[in-house]
Each structure stands twice: as structure tokens, then as C-alpha cells.
Amino acid sequence: MAGHLRIAAGGEAEADLLDAMKRGDGRAFETVMRRHNRRLFRIARSILKDEGEAEEAVQDAYLRAFTHLDQCADGDRLGGWLARIAANEALMRLRKRGRVRLFADGLEAEEEGAAAVVPLWTAASTPEELFAVAELRRLVEQAIDDLPDGFRAVFVMRAVEQMSVQETAACLGIPPETVKTRLHRARALLQKALSDHLDRLVPTAFGFAGERCDRIVAGVLARLRD
């Protein structure tokens, strides 16, 4: 197997899977879908802001791709090719609503000094900590949903899916500089939207209730008895 081929978690190179799909191998189709479902769904949902319609768009994108596999000449770029098809499918649906222009025009509002979005706490052991993490995640997801259409899609592709500037630009049909500007602006908008909520949630970090508190109390009492 050529060393330049991209090997994904399933262990099979994208180029090998593409060849297998061209031969009609059903297992290859399933492997590819399971490998790329989350990314394509997130891309479609970031554009459409509707989970049901995003699922339909992803299914239509797969059908469009799988019936035109000859158009994907480089299996090593299969993921990017599928992402562009999914984005195009979602944008076509927006075009029917007369809203697709939002992804190409008029969203480059200027704002200096935008800060990055604060990270989520990933460790939680008590019910209070678990609630705080779940609540913060809900607030972040809502804040992302509330971003303007073009900003939301760029943020999901770049910050959530870790797609490159060039990949994101190709999917949305916008210049790379526009991708950079919109990501910068999206981060600023999220920072502003989340700041009030964070003031309420930050005090719940590093909670001291539950098992940890019980252990310390029991340990001290045991030592006092000794």
C-alpha cells in the first residue's frame, strides 16, 4: 500500500474504499458512511440549522456521490469530496428558501480583539459538576446555533470539525480570507453570548461535594478517633 494514502480509524485507506465502492462492494459503502457521517451531518446542520433536514441532505449527498464515483479521481481526498457535496446539497436547499446569498455576501463585520471561546471542563465526578458541564455544553451549542448562517457554518467546519481554511472555503464557495474573517468574528460573537452564562457557571467548577468531601470528612474523623 502506498505510503501517501490516508489511513482512517477503520484501518482501510480511503483510496482502497473508493475502488471497492466502484466495484459495488456494499461493505465499503457502509464503512465510508460510518466514517464520515458525523462530519457531513455537522456540516449540513451548520448550514440548514435543522436536524431533520440535515439528515435528509446528508442522505441525498451520499446518493449523489455514490452514483458519480467516477468524479472522485483521488481516493486520498474522498473525505473532502464528500464534504463539498454535502455542503452543496445543504446550500441548494437554502437556495430554495432564497437564503443562500448569506453565505457569500455581506457578513464580514469588523471587530478587533476577539477572544477565543473558553474551553469546556472535561472532568466531572459529582452530580453538580456533571450538571454544570451538561449545561455549559447546551449553552455553547445554542450559542453556535444563534450565529449568523455564514459564520455558523465556518465555525463548525473550522473549530468543531478541524477542517482547513482551504477545505472550508471550497465547501462554502467563498475565499479563504473570508473564512478567516468569519471564524474570527464567530469567536467574538460566541465569547459575548457566553460571558453572562459563564459568570453563573464558573463557581460550580472544581466542586467539592459528593465522594471527595465524604472521604476527607471520614479521614479526619478517623484520625481524630485515633
Secondary structure as UniProt FT lines:
FT   TURN            3..4
FT   TURN            9..10
FT   HELIX           14..22
FT   TURN            23..24
FT   HELIX           26..48
FT   HELIX           51..66
FT   HELIX           69..71
FT   HELIX           75..77
FT   HELIX           78..97
FT   HELIX           100..103
FT   HELIX           127..145
FT   HELIX           149..155
FT   HELIX           156..160
FT   HELIX           165..172
FT   HELIX           176..201
FT   HELIX           202..204
FT   TURN            205..206
FT   HELIX           211..225
//
